[in-house]
Amino acid sequence: MRDIRAGAWLDQAAADLTFAVRTHARRPTATLVIIATLAIGIAATSISFSLVNGFLIRPIPIQQPERFVRLYNAYKRGDPYFTFSYADFADMRALRDVFADAAAEQPVPFTMGTAGGAERVWGELVSEGYLKVLGVTPAGASSLRPKTRFRAATRSSC
């Protein structure tokens, strides 16, 4: 038979809590294992969410990311994400009725000298106006200007 009093559920919850405390007091090792398992599970979930949020969910920190488009060349054979030559990039940049502006980037390995020797690091070669297109203000003294463009950029891909 069901108790229809207004506070009956509170009495039942108090009885359940008392039973749980007594049961766990009889087996402290099992209680510690349960608490440790819950703590590890909560920590792992928090770390996983932080990583997914940081890399996949949160939008990239540029102005108007919904207007940002990344283009690649696609060939019938080979790498589907083949980059453009600098001449192709210059032609696309000239299409002002399609794009407001354009910037090019190319991931490149660099060798950086340290006190302990040399270390390989990854960086990017970027075109002039790269930071302006992204709407980012440079932290250093100035942004890249056409006169600072590498001469090799006309021969390599972007």
MARZAKE-415060 format. One record per atom (N, C-alpha, C): residue number from 1; residue in one letter; atom name; x, y, z negated. Coordinates in steps of 0.02 Angstrom, whole numbers, plus 50000, padded with zeros to 5 digits. Atoms other than C-alpha are relative to their C-alpha. Layout:
! MARZAKE-415060
NUM, a, CA, X, Y, Z .
...
//
This chain:
! MARZAKE-415060
1, m, N, 50042, 49941, 50000 .
1, m, CA, 50000, 50000, 50000 .
1, m, C, 50044, 50062, 50000 .
2, r, N, 49962, 49939, 49993 .
2, r, CA, 50062, 50174, 50044 .
2, r, C, 49981, 50052, 49947 .
3, d, N, 50012, 49947, 50049 .
3, d, CA, 50082, 50314, 49917 .
3, d, C, 49985, 50064, 50040 .
4, i, N, 50019, 49942, 49961 .
4, i, CA, 49992, 50469, 49983 .
4, i, C, 50014, 50066, 49965 .
5, r, N, 49982, 49937, 50034 .
5, r, CA, 50060, 50595, 49859 .
5, r, C, 50046, 50041, 50044 .
6, a, N, 49960, 49954, 49959 .
6, a, CA, 50145, 50748, 49935 .
6, a, C, 50074, 49989, 49991 .
7, g, N, 49929, 50008, 50014 .
7, g, CA, 50313, 50715, 49852 .
7, g, C, 50023, 49929, 49998 .
8, a, N, 49982, 50071, 50004 .
8, a, CA, 50316, 50526, 49871 .
8, a, C, 50063, 49985, 50040 .
9, w, N, 49941, 50012, 49959 .
9, w, CA, 50448, 50531, 50008 .
9, w, C, 50063, 50023, 49963 .
10, l, N, 49943, 49975, 50038 .
10, l, CA, 50562, 50632, 49892 .
10, l, C, 50019, 49949, 49945 .
11, d, N, 49987, 50052, 50051 .
11, d, CA, 50544, 50500, 49754 .
11, d, C, 50034, 49940, 50032 .
12, q, N, 49971, 50057, 49965 .
12, q, CA, 50584, 50362, 49879 .
12, q, C, 50072, 50015, 50021 .
13, a, N, 49932, 49982, 49980 .
13, a, CA, 50738, 50456, 49944 .
13, a, C, 50047, 50000, 49940 .
14, a, N, 49960, 49999, 50061 .
14, a, CA, 50801, 50481, 49765 .
14, a, C, 50016, 49928, 49978 .
15, a, N, 49989, 50070, 50018 .
15, a, CA, 50779, 50295, 49730 .
15, a, C, 50051, 49967, 50047 .
16, d, N, 49953, 50027, 49951 .
16, d, CA, 50872, 50250, 49891 .
16, d, C, 50071, 50026, 49986 .
17, l, N, 49935, 49971, 50014 .
17, l, CA, 51014, 50368, 49846 .
17, l, C, 50031, 49969, 49938 .
18, t, N, 49976, 50033, 50061 .
18, t, CA, 51029, 50294, 49671 .
18, t, C, 50024, 49930, 50015 .
19, f, N, 49981, 50069, 49981 .
19, f, CA, 51035, 50118, 49744 .
19, f, C, 50066, 50001, 50038 .
20, a, N, 49938, 49996, 49960 .
20, a, CA, 51171, 50170, 49870 .
20, a, C, 50060, 50016, 49956 .
21, v, N, 49945, 49982, 50044 .
21, v, CA, 51279, 50250, 49736 .
21, v, C, 50020, 49940, 49956 .
22, r, N, 49984, 50060, 50042 .
22, r, CA, 51267, 50095, 49623 .
22, r, C, 50035, 49947, 50041 .
23, t, N, 49970, 50052, 49957 .
23, t, CA, 51307, 49978, 49767 .
23, t, C, 50072, 50018, 50017 .
24, h, N, 49932, 49980, 49981 .
24, h, CA, 51460, 50078, 49821 .
24, h, C, 50046, 50004, 49939 .
25, a, N, 49958, 49999, 50060 .
25, a, CA, 51520, 50097, 49641 .
25, a, C, 50025, 49930, 49982 .
26, r, N, 49979, 50070, 50014 .
26, r, CA, 51529, 49906, 49627 .
26, r, C, 50057, 49979, 50047 .
27, r, N, 49949, 50020, 49950 .
27, r, CA, 51641, 49894, 49782 .
27, r, C, 50038, 50063, 50023 .
28, p, N, 49965, 49938, 49981 .
28, p, CA, 51760, 50045, 49784 .
28, p, C, 50045, 49992, 50061 .
29, t, N, 49957, 50010, 49942 .
29, t, CA, 51879, 49969, 49914 .
29, t, C, 49959, 50004, 50064 .
30, a, N, 50044, 49998, 49941 .
30, a, CA, 51738, 49942, 50038 .
30, a, C, 49976, 50072, 50012 .
31, t, N, 50022, 49931, 49994 .
31, t, CA, 51678, 50119, 50003 .
31, t, C, 50054, 50043, 50031 .
32, l, N, 49944, 49962, 49971 .
32, l, CA, 51851, 50191, 50040 .
32, l, C, 50011, 49984, 50073 .
33, v, N, 49993, 50020, 49930 .
33, v, CA, 51862, 50092, 50202 .
33, v, C, 49945, 50032, 50042 .
34, i, N, 50056, 49969, 49964 .
34, i, CA, 51691, 50156, 50255 .
34, i, C, 50012, 50075, 50009 .
35, i, N, 49988, 49928, 49996 .
35, i, CA, 51736, 50337, 50214 .
35, i, C, 50058, 50015, 50047 .
36, a, N, 49943, 49989, 49956 .
36, a, CA, 51905, 50323, 50303 .
36, a, C, 49980, 49989, 50073 .
37, t, N, 50023, 50014, 49932 .
37, t, CA, 51821, 50247, 50457 .
37, t, C, 49958, 50058, 50026 .
38, l, N, 50040, 49943, 49980 .
38, l, CA, 51694, 50388, 50461 .
38, l, C, 50043, 50062, 50013 .
39, a, N, 49955, 49943, 49992 .
39, a, CA, 51831, 50519, 50440 .
39, a, C, 50039, 49995, 50066 .
40, i, N, 49963, 50010, 49937 .
40, i, CA, 51934, 50445, 50583 .
40, i, C, 49954, 50009, 50060 .
41, g, N, 50048, 49993, 49945 .
41, g, CA, 51780, 50434, 50694 .
41, g, C, 49981, 50072, 50013 .
42, i, N, 50018, 49929, 49992 .
42, i, CA, 51730, 50614, 50661 .
42, i, C, 50059, 50040, 50028 .
43, a, N, 49941, 49965, 49975 .
43, a, CA, 51909, 50675, 50690 .
43, a, C, 50012, 49985, 50074 .
44, a, N, 49990, 50018, 49929 .
44, a, CA, 51924, 50578, 50854 .
44, a, C, 49948, 50033, 50044 .
45, t, N, 50052, 49968, 49961 .
45, t, CA, 51758, 50645, 50915 .
45, t, C, 50013, 50075, 50007 .
46, s, N, 49984, 49928, 49997 .
46, s, CA, 51808, 50824, 50871 .
46, s, C, 50057, 50014, 50048 .
47, i, N, 49942, 49991, 49956 .
47, i, CA, 51975, 50807, 50960 .
47, i, C, 49979, 49989, 50073 .
48, s, N, 50022, 50014, 49932 .
48, s, CA, 51893, 50729, 51114 .
48, s, C, 49958, 50058, 50027 .
49, f, N, 50042, 49944, 49977 .
49, f, CA, 51763, 50868, 51124 .
49, f, C, 50043, 50061, 50014 .
50, s, N, 49957, 49941, 49990 .
50, s, CA, 51897, 51002, 51104 .
50, s, C, 50038, 49995, 50066 .
51, l, N, 49964, 50010, 49938 .
51, l, CA, 51997, 50928, 51248 .
51, l, C, 49954, 50007, 50061 .
52, v, N, 50047, 49996, 49944 .
52, v, CA, 51847, 50906, 51363 .
52, v, C, 49976, 50071, 50008 .
53, n, N, 50023, 49931, 49996 .
53, n, CA, 51784, 51080, 51321 .
53, n, C, 50054, 50045, 50029 .
54, g, N, 49946, 49957, 49978 .
54, g, CA, 51954, 51159, 51349 .
54, g, C, 50018, 49990, 50073 .
55, f, N, 49978, 50014, 49932 .
55, f, CA, 51991, 51074, 51515 .
55, f, C, 49944, 49995, 50051 .
56, l, N, 50053, 50013, 49951 .
56, l, CA, 51823, 51036, 51595 .
56, l, C, 49939, 50045, 49995 .
57, i, N, 50063, 49964, 50008 .
57, i, CA, 51678, 51133, 51522 .
57, i, C, 50008, 50076, 50003 .
58, r, N, 49990, 49928, 50004 .
58, r, CA, 51744, 51307, 51483 .
58, r, C, 50020, 50027, 50068 .
59, p, N, 49982, 49974, 49934 .
59, p, CA, 51752, 51415, 51641 .
59, p, C, 50071, 50028, 49999 .
60, i, N, 49932, 49974, 49995 .
60, i, CA, 51921, 51470, 51705 .
60, i, C, 49999, 50075, 49982 .
61, p, N, 50001, 49932, 50025 .
61, p, CA, 51971, 51638, 51630 .
61, p, C, 50017, 50052, 50054 .
62, i, N, 49991, 49949, 49949 .
62, i, CA, 51954, 51747, 51785 .
62, i, C, 49935, 50039, 50006 .
63, q, N, 50060, 49960, 49990 .
63, q, CA, 51833, 51885, 51831 .
63, q, C, 49958, 49968, 50055 .
64, q, N, 50050, 50027, 49953 .
64, q, CA, 51677, 51822, 51922 .
64, q, C, 50021, 49931, 50028 .
65, p, N, 49978, 50066, 49975 .
65, p, CA, 51726, 51636, 51932 .
65, p, C, 49950, 49970, 50049 .
66, e, N, 50049, 50028, 49953 .
66, e, CA, 51564, 51599, 52027 .
66, e, C, 50013, 50022, 50072 .
67, r, N, 49983, 49976, 49933 .
67, r, CA, 51636, 51696, 52176 .
67, r, C, 50067, 49973, 50024 .
68, f, N, 49934, 50027, 49985 .
68, f, CA, 51800, 51601, 52175 .
68, f, C, 49993, 49935, 50040 .
69, v, N, 50003, 50059, 49957 .
69, v, CA, 51827, 51471, 52312 .
69, v, C, 50071, 49977, 50014 .
70, r, N, 49934, 50028, 49984 .
70, r, CA, 51976, 51355, 52340 .
70, r, C, 49993, 49961, 50066 .
71, l, N, 50003, 50032, 49934 .
71, l, CA, 52010, 51299, 52519 .
71, l, C, 50061, 49955, 50010 .
72, y, N, 49947, 50047, 49981 .
72, y, CA, 52112, 51152, 52584 .
72, y, C, 49990, 49980, 50073 .
73, n, N, 50005, 50031, 49934 .
73, n, CA, 52151, 51080, 52754 .
73, n, C, 49983, 49927, 49990 .
74, a, N, 50015, 50072, 50002 .
74, a, CA, 52081, 50908, 52787 .
74, a, C, 50017, 49971, 50069 .
75, y, N, 49980, 50033, 49938 .
75, y, CA, 52158, 50795, 52918 .
75, y, C, 49970, 49930, 50002 .
76, k, N, 50029, 50067, 49993 .
76, k, CA, 52092, 50631, 52987 .
76, k, C, 50043, 49948, 49965 .
77, r, N, 49955, 50046, 50034 .
77, r, CA, 52245, 50540, 52921 .
77, r, C, 50044, 50039, 49952 .
78, g, N, 49955, 49967, 50047 .
78, g, CA, 52348, 50583, 52770 .
78, g, C, 49964, 50030, 49941 .
79, d, N, 50025, 49968, 50062 .
79, d, CA, 52323, 50689, 52616 .
79, d, C, 49941, 50045, 50015 .
80, p, N, 50059, 49959, 49986 .
80, p, CA, 52147, 50763, 52612 .
80, p, C, 50006, 50071, 49971 .
81, y, N, 49991, 49934, 50030 .
81, y, CA, 52211, 50912, 52509 .
81, y, C, 50065, 50031, 50023 .
82, f, N, 49939, 49973, 49972 .
82, f, CA, 52348, 50969, 52624 .
82, f, C, 49996, 50076, 49999 .
83, t, N, 50001, 49928, 50006 .
83, t, CA, 52396, 51150, 52598 .
83, t, C, 50009, 50034, 50068 .
84, f, N, 49995, 49960, 49939 .
84, f, CA, 52396, 51288, 52729 .
84, f, C, 50071, 50026, 50010 .
85, s, N, 49938, 49964, 49987 .
85, s, CA, 52546, 51363, 52815 .
85, s, C, 49988, 50073, 49984 .
86, y, N, 50008, 49929, 50016 .
86, y, CA, 52579, 51546, 52776 .
86, y, C, 49965, 50036, 50057 .
87, a, N, 50033, 49968, 49943 .
87, a, CA, 52524, 51593, 52952 .
87, a, C, 49924, 49987, 49999 .
88, d, N, 50072, 50015, 50007 .
88, d, CA, 52355, 51503, 52926 .
88, d, C, 49970, 50042, 49944 .
89, f, N, 50024, 49959, 50056 .
89, f, CA, 52337, 51593, 52759 .
89, f, C, 49991, 50072, 50022 .
90, a, N, 50005, 49931, 49976 .
90, a, CA, 52371, 51762, 52842 .
90, a, C, 49939, 50008, 50045 .
91, d, N, 50060, 49997, 49957 .
91, d, CA, 52236, 51723, 52972 .
91, d, C, 49936, 49999, 49959 .
92, m, N, 50060, 50002, 50043 .
92, m, CA, 52110, 51679, 52836 .
92, m, C, 49992, 50065, 49961 .
93, r, N, 50003, 49937, 50037 .
93, r, CA, 52154, 51835, 52737 .
93, r, C, 49972, 50055, 50045 .
94, a, N, 50024, 49949, 49953 .
94, a, CA, 52114, 51936, 52894 .
94, a, C, 49924, 49996, 50011 .
95, l, N, 50072, 50009, 49991 .
95, l, CA, 51934, 51868, 52894 .
95, l, C, 49962, 50039, 49946 .
96, r, N, 50031, 49958, 50051 .
96, r, CA, 51865, 52014, 52792 .
96, r, C, 49924, 49994, 49998 .
97, d, N, 50073, 50008, 50002 .
97, d, CA, 51685, 51978, 52843 .
97, d, C, 49979, 49935, 49964 .
98, v, N, 50014, 50063, 50035 .
98, v, CA, 51698, 51805, 52760 .
98, v, C, 50025, 50004, 49927 .
99, f, N, 49969, 49997, 50067 .
99, f, CA, 51814, 51835, 52611 .
99, f, C, 50014, 50072, 49980 .
100, a, N, 49983, 49933, 50025 .
100, a, CA, 51834, 51990, 52503 .
100, a, C, 50076, 50007, 49997 .
101, d, N, 49927, 50001, 50002 .
101, d, CA, 52018, 51944, 52480 .
101, d, C, 50022, 49928, 49996 .
102, a, N, 49974, 50068, 50002 .
102, a, CA, 52130, 51791, 52477 .
102, a, C, 50067, 50000, 49965 .
103, a, N, 49935, 50011, 50031 .
103, a, CA, 52278, 51724, 52381 .
103, a, C, 50020, 49928, 50013 .
104, a, N, 49975, 50067, 49988 .
104, a, CA, 52389, 51573, 52408 .
104, a, C, 50043, 49978, 49942 .
105, e, N, 49959, 50028, 50052 .
105, e, CA, 52474, 51457, 52286 .
105, e, C, 50027, 49933, 50024 .
106, q, N, 49969, 50064, 49983 .
106, q, CA, 52591, 51309, 52303 .
106, q, C, 50037, 49974, 49939 .
107, p, N, 49962, 50028, 50056 .
107, p, CA, 52645, 51198, 52157 .
107, p, C, 50069, 49978, 50023 .
108, v, N, 49931, 50014, 49981 .
108, v, CA, 52834, 51180, 52159 .
108, v, C, 50039, 49982, 49937 .
109, p, N, 49956, 50014, 50058 .
109, p, CA, 52960, 51097, 52043 .
109, p, C, 50059, 50048, 50000 .
110, f, N, 49943, 49956, 50009 .
110, f, CA, 53094, 51213, 51975 .
110, f, C, 50048, 49966, 49951 .
111, t, N, 49951, 50023, 50049 .
111, t, CA, 53255, 51175, 51882 .
111, t, C, 50017, 50059, 49956 .
112, m, N, 49988, 49946, 50048 .
112, m, CA, 53275, 51279, 51726 .
112, m, C, 50059, 49981, 49956 .
113, g, N, 49942, 50012, 50041 .
113, g, CA, 53441, 51292, 51637 .
113, g, C, 49986, 50014, 49927 .
114, t, N, 50007, 49991, 50072 .
114, t, CA, 53440, 51269, 51449 .
114, t, C, 50068, 49990, 49968 .
115, a, N, 49937, 50009, 50035 .
115, a, CA, 53575, 51263, 51317 .
115, a, C, 50024, 49928, 50003 .
116, g, N, 49982, 50071, 49999 .
116, g, CA, 53569, 51073, 51323 .
116, g, C, 50007, 49972, 50070 .
117, g, N, 49995, 50024, 49932 .
117, g, CA, 53576, 51061, 51513 .
117, g, C, 49943, 50028, 50043 .
118, a, N, 50053, 49979, 49954 .
118, a, CA, 53447, 51074, 51652 .
118, a, C, 49937, 49960, 49986 .
119, e, N, 50065, 50033, 50011 .
119, e, CA, 53263, 51033, 51639 .
119, e, C, 49955, 50016, 50060 .
120, r, N, 50046, 49990, 49944 .
120, r, CA, 53135, 51010, 51778 .
120, r, C, 49933, 50022, 49973 .
121, v, N, 50065, 49974, 50019 .
121, v, CA, 52978, 51114, 51758 .
121, v, C, 49959, 50014, 50063 .
122, w, N, 50043, 49986, 49944 .
122, w, CA, 52827, 51142, 51870 .
122, w, C, 49975, 50072, 49995 .
123, g, N, 50025, 49932, 49995 .
123, g, CA, 52775, 51314, 51926 .
123, g, C, 49964, 50007, 50066 .
124, e, N, 50035, 49989, 49937 .
124, e, CA, 52689, 51394, 52074 .
124, e, C, 50031, 50059, 50037 .
125, l, N, 49985, 49943, 49956 .
125, l, CA, 52742, 51501, 52220 .
125, l, C, 49932, 50030, 50017 .
126, v, N, 50063, 49967, 49987 .
126, v, CA, 52604, 51629, 52243 .
126, v, C, 50010, 50057, 50049 .
127, s, N, 49997, 49945, 49952 .
127, s, CA, 52563, 51759, 52373 .
127, s, C, 49992, 50067, 49964 .
128, e, N, 50011, 49934, 50028 .
128, e, CA, 52560, 51946, 52346 .
128, e, C, 49925, 50010, 49988 .
129, g, N, 50070, 49988, 50017 .
129, g, CA, 52399, 52005, 52265 .
129, g, C, 49966, 49942, 49965 .
130, y, N, 50030, 50059, 50031 .
130, y, CA, 52373, 51836, 52181 .
130, y, C, 49964, 50018, 49935 .
131, l, N, 50031, 49981, 50064 .
131, l, CA, 52339, 51910, 52009 .
131, l, C, 49941, 50047, 50010 .
132, k, N, 50055, 49954, 49986 .
132, k, CA, 52230, 52048, 52083 .
132, k, C, 49938, 49963, 50023 .
133, v, N, 50057, 50040, 49976 .
133, v, CA, 52120, 51920, 52172 .
133, v, C, 49966, 49965, 49941 .
134, l, N, 50028, 50034, 50059 .
134, l, CA, 52098, 51826, 52008 .
134, l, C, 49971, 50049, 49949 .
135, g, N, 50025, 49951, 50048 .
135, g, CA, 52059, 51988, 51917 .
135, g, C, 50038, 49998, 49935 .
136, v, N, 49959, 50007, 50060 .
136, v, CA, 52202, 51961, 51796 .
136, v, C, 50053, 50055, 49999 .
137, t, N, 49948, 49950, 50007 .
137, t, CA, 52318, 52096, 51731 .
137, t, C, 50064, 49966, 49978 .
138, p, N, 49937, 50033, 50018 .
138, p, CA, 52500, 52042, 51726 .
138, p, C, 50025, 50022, 49931 .
139, a, N, 49973, 49985, 50066 .
139, a, CA, 52583, 52033, 51555 .
139, a, C, 50066, 50037, 50005 .
140, g, N, 49935, 49967, 49990 .
140, g, CA, 52749, 52093, 51625 .
140, g, C, 49991, 50071, 50026 .
141, a, N, 50001, 49931, 49978 .
141, a, CA, 52792, 52261, 51701 .
141, a, C, 49960, 50011, 50063 .
142, s, N, 50035, 49988, 49938 .
142, s, CA, 52718, 52237, 51873 .
142, s, C, 49975, 49935, 50031 .
143, s, N, 50026, 50057, 49963 .
143, s, CA, 52623, 52122, 51988 .
143, s, C, 50043, 49988, 50062 .
144, l, N, 49964, 50014, 49938 .
144, l, CA, 52688, 52042, 52147 .
144, l, C, 49976, 50048, 50054 .
145, r, N, 50017, 49955, 49945 .
145, r, CA, 52693, 52165, 52292 .
145, r, C, 50027, 49970, 50064 .
146, p, N, 49975, 50028, 49937 .
146, p, CA, 52721, 52129, 52477 .
146, p, C, 50076, 50003, 50006 .
147, k, N, 49927, 49996, 49994 .
147, k, CA, 52903, 52187, 52463 .
147, k, C, 50036, 49947, 49958 .
148, t, N, 49968, 50051, 50041 .
148, t, CA, 52937, 52053, 52331 .
148, t, C, 49988, 49930, 50027 .
149, r, N, 50014, 50065, 49971 .
149, r, CA, 52877, 51912, 52443 .
149, r, C, 50065, 49966, 50021 .
150, f, N, 49941, 50038, 49980 .
150, f, CA, 53005, 51775, 52473 .
150, f, C, 50002, 49995, 50076 .
151, r, N, 49994, 50007, 49927 .
151, r, CA, 53073, 51769, 52650 .
151, r, C, 49981, 49931, 50023 .
152, a, N, 50016, 50069, 49981 .
152, a, CA, 53050, 51581, 52651 .
152, a, C, 49926, 49988, 50003 .
153, a, N, 50072, 50011, 50002 .
153, a, CA, 52863, 51602, 52625 .
153, a, C, 49970, 49998, 50069 .
154, t, N, 50027, 50002, 49933 .
154, t, CA, 52836, 51630, 52811 .
154, t, C, 50013, 49932, 50034 .
155, r, N, 49985, 50065, 49971 .
155, r, CA, 52911, 51459, 52849 .
155, r, C, 49969, 49942, 49961 .
156, s, N, 50026, 50055, 50041 .
156, s, CA, 52840, 51356, 52705 .
156, s, C, 49925, 50003, 49995 .
157, s, N, 50073, 50000, 50009 .
157, s, CA, 52663, 51306, 52663 .
157, s, C, 49983, 50035, 49936 .
158, c, N, 50024, 49964, 50060 .
158, c, CA, 52558, 51398, 52534 .
158, c, C, 49947, 49961, 49966 .
//
